[in-house]
Amino acid sequence: MALDQRSAVQTVWAVLLTAMGVLLCLKTPYALRQAPASGFLSFARYFIGALLIVGGIKKLYRLYLSKPKESPPEK
């Protein structure tokens, strides 16, 4: 697989998605530290972080590990 500009940008995007998800799960944002304790905000933070991680890993998987779909033979 040749690494063209589009796949390089997609790789960077996937890594950034994953990194932001991990950071969101590990580090509490400033606005949440200032807000009163809320169970919903904690749930939402971890839920969004998990979605970012899954989305980034899914994008990396599609870029590098999945086989390209072959077009059906023409008759």
C-alpha positions as CSV (number, residue, x, y, z in Angstrom):
1,M,0.0,0.0,0.0
2,A,1.4,3.3,-1.0
3,L,1.2,6.1,1.6
4,D,-0.3,9.0,-0.3
5,Q,-1.3,12.3,1.2
6,R,-4.9,11.3,1.8
7,S,-4.0,8.2,3.8
8,A,-1.4,10.2,5.8
9,V,-4.1,12.7,6.8
10,Q,-6.5,10.0,7.6
11,T,-3.9,8.3,9.8
12,V,-3.2,11.5,11.7
13,W,-6.9,12.1,12.2
14,A,-7.3,8.5,13.6
15,V,-4.4,9.0,16.0
16,L,-5.8,12.3,17.1
17,L,-9.3,10.9,17.7
18,T,-7.8,8.1,19.8
19,A,-5.5,10.4,21.8
20,M,-8.4,12.8,22.6
21,G,-10.5,10.0,23.7
22,V,-7.8,8.7,26.1
23,L,-7.1,12.2,27.4
24,L,-10.8,12.8,28.0
25,C,-11.1,9.6,30.0
26,L,-7.9,10.2,32.0
27,K,-7.9,14.0,32.6
28,T,-10.8,16.0,33.9
29,P,-11.5,19.1,31.8
30,Y,-11.3,22.5,33.6
31,A,-15.0,23.2,33.1
32,L,-16.0,20.0,34.8
33,R,-13.7,20.7,37.8
34,Q,-15.5,24.0,38.3
35,A,-19.0,22.6,37.9
36,P,-20.8,21.0,40.8
37,A,-20.6,17.2,41.0
38,S,-22.9,15.6,38.6
39,G,-23.2,11.9,37.7
40,F,-24.5,12.7,34.3
41,L,-21.5,14.8,33.4
42,S,-19.2,12.1,34.4
43,F,-21.1,9.5,32.4
44,A,-21.2,11.8,29.4
45,R,-17.4,12.4,29.6
46,Y,-16.5,8.8,29.7
47,F,-19.1,7.9,27.0
48,I,-17.8,10.5,24.6
49,G,-14.2,9.4,25.4
50,A,-15.0,5.8,24.7
51,L,-16.7,6.8,21.4
52,L,-13.6,8.8,20.3
53,I,-11.3,5.8,21.1
54,V,-13.5,3.3,19.3
55,G,-13.8,5.7,16.3
56,G,-10.1,6.2,16.1
57,I,-9.3,2.5,16.4
58,K,-11.9,1.7,13.8
59,K,-10.5,4.2,11.4
60,L,-7.0,2.8,11.8
61,Y,-8.3,-0.7,11.4
62,R,-10.0,0.2,8.1
63,L,-6.9,2.0,6.8
64,Y,-4.3,-0.7,7.5
65,L,-5.8,-4.1,8.5
66,S,-8.9,-4.5,6.4
67,K,-8.7,-6.0,3.0
68,P,-9.8,-3.7,0.2
69,K,-13.1,-4.7,-1.3
70,E,-12.8,-6.2,-4.7
71,S,-15.2,-5.1,-7.4
72,P,-17.4,-7.9,-8.8
73,P,-16.3,-9.2,-12.2
74,E,-18.0,-7.5,-15.1
75,K,-19.8,-9.7,-17.7
